[in-house]
């Protein structure tokens, strides 16, 4: 299905943004629950072959890098590995779903993602063994390509010049999700009965997903029939959508060499930044437990603090930033993450920790949104779904690899050294971005020539 007439942008965004907010609240509410859930599956009657294999592999990994045996560390590692699995599945599904939306329409694919997400939460509700729970997470990871489709919808209804406004709205929906979801999850974690720790949060997520589907049901199709692609064209690029080397080269995008080179540069910057950012972000629970003895509720307050800062930055600043200044905002965001992690590295009091999180929130609210806008400025033609899928998959690959590598350095070198080295390495994407020509300026110059 495709749109043949004018599209009501305001109607599209009034339906899309609430749907994404409900999606993200449901998704993030599980995060503080991992320790409780994993404790449930460690008990007789729920412990199975997959849990035993996972525990043996985890212990071998911890012993090889010198992690002290501690129940909380085990659970954080376990949760992190499940998070890496989730990101790895997104890496596989994101470009494919983005490309399929170029064939069958945005509304059909984003609705399909919602249905699969609903099935994953229903499986979670009935998951009495660890293998069943992992199956639910696999379904959830594969369906999270809905974000790529949402980015494609924004590209459909916004001009390249206005694209940052639409991306900022998606960023706001993320901020609201991370603001509300973890606190709700922390509450569920505090009241969860030992014999059924996830019944209430699973039902909560199911209800939110049904509401999300209600918004998507009325969502107009935004893919214009002139931009609709054929199944044959997608089949030809299947390998290019899931092979890392092809993803970094943006091989699936049919663009002139000069444009593709610019997209590759932005993609590398995006990957390096998210690889370092997500890895250090993952180790933060280790650090706060070691230095401040934070529990799940205190971790939820960290999300609350950063979310409250991110909302006004995205709503009042990023959304109103003109396209020609998006590169400068991305540079500022990466520049902020460096002192953020340096402050976390030396933090011995909550005041210094929260000072670091202040800069962390600025980076979280700006960098990904602005870099995504930049890559769409370079190539605003009829491959929005493929482009969004590739860019998102690079991020998922970074998030799948970053936590494992960062946690290894955390335990081998210590928290201070790990965060200090990470902060220094984050100067690399900043330098690369500063050397990059501003895509908005190039586009404007081309218009003047033509």
Secondary structure as GFF3:
##gff-version 3
##sequence-region A 1 450
A	DSSP	alpha_helix	9	28	.	.	.	ID=ss1
A	DSSP	three_ten_helix	31	33	.	.	.	ID=ss2
A	DSSP	alpha_helix	34	41	.	.	.	ID=ss3
A	DSSP	alpha_helix	49	65	.	.	.	ID=ss4
A	DSSP	alpha_helix	71	104	.	.	.	ID=ss5
A	DSSP	alpha_helix	106	125	.	.	.	ID=ss6
A	DSSP	alpha_helix	130	143	.	.	.	ID=ss7
A	DSSP	alpha_helix	146	157	.	.	.	ID=ss8
A	DSSP	alpha_helix	163	191	.	.	.	ID=ss9
A	DSSP	alpha_helix	199	217	.	.	.	ID=ss10
A	DSSP	three_ten_helix	225	227	.	.	.	ID=ss11
A	DSSP	alpha_helix	231	236	.	.	.	ID=ss12
A	DSSP	alpha_helix	238	242	.	.	.	ID=ss13
A	DSSP	alpha_helix	244	249	.	.	.	ID=ss14
A	DSSP	alpha_helix	257	292	.	.	.	ID=ss15
A	DSSP	alpha_helix	296	312	.	.	.	ID=ss16
A	DSSP	pi_helix	313	318	.	.	.	ID=ss17
A	DSSP	three_ten_helix	323	325	.	.	.	ID=ss18
A	DSSP	alpha_helix	326	346	.	.	.	ID=ss19
A	DSSP	alpha_helix	350	378	.	.	.	ID=ss20
A	DSSP	alpha_helix	384	413	.	.	.	ID=ss21
A	DSSP	alpha_helix	415	425	.	.	.	ID=ss22
A	DSSP	alpha_helix	427	435	.	.	.	ID=ss23
A	DSSP	alpha_helix	439	449	.	.	.	ID=ss24
###
